[in-house]
């Protein structure tokens, strides 16, 4: 089983990749449905990444308390 920290970093990397592709798409073409889809996916990935990294630190804090 992967740690929440590793999964969070993977989600953040995916969010950066989707954002990069969205920026490239806008510069080559114009705003279209595909760009909005990429940005929505990036938003979900960033949110999940930050949440999982926060979970990692909360679990670590609870273990150090005991």
C-alpha positions in Angstrom: 0.0 0.0 0.0 1.3 3.4 -0.9 1.6 6.2 1.6 -0.7 9.2 1.4 2.4 11.4 0.9 3.5 9.5 -2.3 0.0 9.4 -3.7 -0.4 13.1 -3.0 2.8 13.9 -4.8 1.6 11.8 -7.8 -1.7 13.8 -7.9 0.2 17.1 -7.7 2.4 16.0 -10.6 -0.6 15.0 -12.6 -2.2 18.3 -11.9 0.9 20.1 -13.2 0.9 18.0 -16.3 -2.8 18.7 -17.0 -2.3 22.4 -16.5 0.7 22.4 -18.8 -1.3 20.7 -21.5 -4.2 23.1 -21.1 -1.8 26.1 -21.4 -0.3 24.6 -24.6 -3.8 23.9 -26.0 -4.8 27.5 -25.4 -1.7 29.0 -27.0 -2.1 26.8 -30.1 -5.8 27.0 -30.5 -8.4 28.9 -28.5 -10.5 28.1 -25.4 -12.6 25.0 -26.1 -14.2 22.1 -24.3 -11.0 20.1 -24.1 -9.2 22.9 -22.3 -11.9 23.2 -19.7 -11.9 19.4 -19.3 -8.1 19.5 -18.7 -8.5 22.3 -16.1 -11.2 20.5 -14.3 -9.0 17.4 -14.1 -6.1 19.5 -12.9 -8.3 21.1 -10.2 -9.4 17.7 -8.9 -5.9 16.4 -8.9 -4.5 19.4 -7.0 -7.3 19.2 -4.5 -6.7 15.4 -3.9 -3.0 15.9 -3.7 -3.1 18.6 -1.1 -5.7 16.7 0.9 -3.6 13.5 0.9 -0.4 15.3 1.9 -2.3 17.0 4.7 -3.6 13.5 5.7 0.0 12.2 5.8 1.0 15.0 8.2 -2.0 14.5 10.4 -1.3 10.7 10.7 2.4 11.5 11.4 1.4 14.0 14.1 -1.0 11.4 15.7 1.8 8.8 15.7 4.2 11.1 17.4 1.6 12.0 20.1 1.4 8.5 21.3 
